[in-house]
Structure formats: structure tokens, C-alpha cells
Amino acid sequence: MDLTNKVAIVTGSGRGIGKTIALKLAGAGATIVINDIGDPSSAEGVAQEIKALKRDSLVVMGDVSSTEDMNKMVESAVTKFGKVDILVNNAGITRDHLLIRMSDDDWDKVIAVNLRSVFVCTRAVLKHMTRQRSGRIISMASVVGIAGNAGQANYAASKAGVIGFTKSIAKEVASRGITVNAIAPGFIDTQMTQHLDEKWKEELLKRIPAGVLGTPQDVAEAVAFLASDEAKYITGHVLNVDGGMGGI
């Protein structure tokens, strides 16, 4: 998969899965726009790793749910690199509670970061992608958005929304040479799962036919494929990266 001369924005790429995606795309030849919020040191660290791969990057800090911030991010990318070829809507959060204990803020914040951000960022890049008549938009959904999960009504709703959004926008822009897809990771070995106790991890593994947790690299490989020319005839698709769970 050759992404040479492609410009990719990866939201939430200062750490975790987003960082792994950014490094994978850079390794395939892409120039990367790194986005994060808060302390910029993590994002700057990713930029240094990309530099070591002999690829260019730009750090743009900002709130993914803010129209103003994301419009500025896209315009900064276009000003510096001349175009945007790939958008990876990766940024996301959880605020897990049973619904009876879930606050308005728990609901609103998760919807804002996980779903509104996909709308805001996609809209911002589309005017450039439609003009150049090409583009790849890849958003992070989740198996929880397919099957639901107790204690995660806000997260499940946001990820189900990402799936519906993806399928709708794919139909709107397919004639312009733009593909729009989603990836639905299952249980991925991240900082969050590393803090689970062993008994709960054993229960998780019983739900995964492959018998192991996925890795951030597994997700990054799927993103790189959907961003590549090899996937030019795939759009409106949700790719499960879940070890065979199938959203169950």
C-alpha cells in the first residue's frame, strides 16, 4: 500500500490507536496532520517519530467537536501541504455508567467527541475533496455500536451514529471519487484494557473466537488499506476488526 504524496489528517493522534494509525500511514509514505487536545507534548513526540521516518507532519491542536477549530485545522493543512487526501476520524472518549446514573454531561460529551466530531471534520474536508474529485474518509465505529453494551448507552449511540453517518455520506459523494468507510474495532489491547483485572480479561477473551485481544496495529493496518488505491471500490462499508466477534 503506497500512500506517497498523500496528505492525511488523523484526529486524536497524539497517543493510543490514533498515534499508531498516524505512524502506519507515514510509514506508507503519507504526510500527516496530527491532531490532539490539551498538552501538545504528546503530539510533538509523534511528529518527531514521523520525522524519523523521513516524512513531513503538522501538529494542529484543537477540539474535534468545535467547528471553528476543525475548519482551522483543515485550512492549515491545505495552506501548508496544498490538499487533504485522507481523513481518519479517530478521536473518541468513554464515560461509562448505567443509564439511571448517567448525567447529561456524560451523554453530551461522548456524543460531541465521538459523533459530532465526525460530522464537523468530514464537512470541513469535503469541500476540498470534492474539488479535487478524490478522497478517503475513514471513521472509527465500534462493535459496541452494532451490538450495544450495558453501561455504555452513550458510547453505543455515538458509534451507531457513526455507522449511519458513514453509509449516508458514502452515497452522497461516491460520484466525486470519494470513499467513506468505517472500522468497528472489537476489544483492543490499549491502556484502558490493560487496567482491567485478570478475571474480567478472561471473560472478555471468551467472547472473542480468536482468543486474543486485538492490537492498535491491527486497526492501523485496516485504516491503511481503506486509505489506499487498493480499496478504491469499497465505500459505505463497516469493517469489523474484532477477532471474529461479529458484533455479538
Secondary structure as the mmCIF struct_conf table of DSSP 4:
data_model
#
loop_
_struct_conf.conf_type_id
_struct_conf.id
_struct_conf.beg_label_comp_id
_struct_conf.beg_label_asym_id
_struct_conf.beg_label_seq_id
_struct_conf.end_label_comp_id
_struct_conf.end_label_asym_id
_struct_conf.end_label_seq_id
TURN_TY1_P TURN_TY1_P1 THR A 4 ASN A 5
STRN STRN1 VAL A 7 VAL A 10
TURN_TY1_P TURN_TY1_P2 THR A 11 GLY A 12
BEND BEND1 GLY A 14 ARG A 15
HELX_RH_AL_P HELX_RH_AL_P1 GLY A 16 GLY A 27
TURN_TY1_P TURN_TY1_P3 ALA A 28 GLY A 29
STRN STRN2 THR A 31 ASP A 36
BEND BEND2 GLY A 38 GLY A 38
TURN_TY1_P TURN_TY1_P4 PRO A 40 PRO A 40
HELX_RH_AL_P HELX_RH_AL_P2 SER A 41 ALA A 52
TURN_TY1_P TURN_TY1_P5 LEU A 53 LYS A 54
STRN STRN3 SER A 57 MET A 61
TURN_TY1_P TURN_TY1_P6 VAL A 64 SER A 65
HELX_RH_AL_P HELX_RH_AL_P3 THR A 67 PHE A 81
BEND BEND3 GLY A 82 GLY A 82
STRN STRN4 ILE A 86 ASN A 89
HELX_RH_3T_P HELX_RH_3T_P1 LEU A 99 ARG A 101
HELX_RH_AL_P HELX_RH_AL_P4 ASP A 104 ILE A 111
HELX_RH_PI_P HELX_RH_PI_P1 ALA A 112 ARG A 116
HELX_RH_AL_P HELX_RH_AL_P5 SER A 117 GLN A 132
TURN_TY1_P TURN_TY1_P7 ARG A 133 ARG A 133
STRN STRN5 GLY A 135 MET A 140
HELX_RH_AL_P HELX_RH_AL_P6 VAL A 143 ALA A 147
TURN_TY1_P TURN_TY1_P8 ALA A 150 GLY A 151
HELX_RH_AL_P HELX_RH_AL_P7 ALA A 153 VAL A 173
HELX_RH_3T_P HELX_RH_3T_P2 ALA A 174 ARG A 176
TURN_TY1_P TURN_TY1_P9 GLY A 177 GLY A 177
STRN STRN6 ILE A 178 PRO A 185
BEND BEND4 PHE A 187 PHE A 187
STRN STRN7 ILE A 188 ILE A 188
BEND BEND5 THR A 190 THR A 190
HELX_RH_AL_P HELX_RH_AL_P8 GLN A 191 GLN A 194
TURN_TY1_P TURN_TY1_P10 HIS A 195 HIS A 195
BEND BEND6 LEU A 196 LEU A 196
HELX_RH_AL_P HELX_RH_AL_P9 GLU A 198 LYS A 206
TURN_TY1_P TURN_TY1_P11 ARG A 207 ARG A 207
TURN_TY1_P TURN_TY1_P12 PRO A 209 ALA A 210
BEND BEND7 GLY A 211 VAL A 212
STRN STRN8 GLY A 214 GLY A 214
HELX_RH_AL_P HELX_RH_AL_P10 PRO A 216 ALA A 227
BEND BEND8 SER A 228 SER A 228
HELX_RH_3T_P HELX_RH_3T_P3 ASP A 229 ALA A 231
TURN_TY1_P TURN_TY1_P13 LYS A 232 TYR A 233
BEND BEND9 GLY A 236 GLY A 236
STRN STRN9 VAL A 238 VAL A 241
BEND BEND10 ASP A 242 ASP A 242
TURN_TY1_P TURN_TY1_P14 GLY A 243 GLY A 244
TURN_TY1_P TURN_TY1_P15 GLY A 246 GLY A 247
#
